[in-house]
Amino acid sequence: MLSQKAKYAFRALLMLGEQPPGEPLLIAEIAAAQDLPKKFLELILLELKHHGILHSKRGKHGGYVLARDPSDITFGEVVRIIDGPIASVLCASQSAYRRCADCRDEAGCAIRKVFRRVRDAASAILDNHTLADALRRGSRGQRRVPSRAA
């Protein structure tokens, strides 16, 4: 299940993706426009920055901007950064594999086989949908921030 933290991350990223390239938004602007807790959003944006999704700019015209084109940021990448592996069970995960302690026959495990298929299907969708795709379809419910023209 997608966490509230990941939902907030997507809302912020979609809002940043609606901005003209290079035009930053302040955390306070995003939080107010999206009705998100500012301190929690700050932690989320820092995490996305550390993973190369965002850049931050200091100063009077500072804030956050996308570090890459929205077409290069997949939903799968963001989910993995914020929530961790896509797989529901670690023995089915590609990025965080761990054998189940109580498993007698991993190769023949019916549970693992089903959840690998679930992981594969979810990954296929999430890794093939980008922020640009979502922006083209319209980010319903997203509020725009008025321009900070000098």
Summary of the structure (lengths in Angstrom):
residues: 150
radius of gyration: 18.0
end to end distance: 42.6
largest distance: 66.5
contacts: 417
relative contact order: 0.18
helix: 52%
strand: 7%
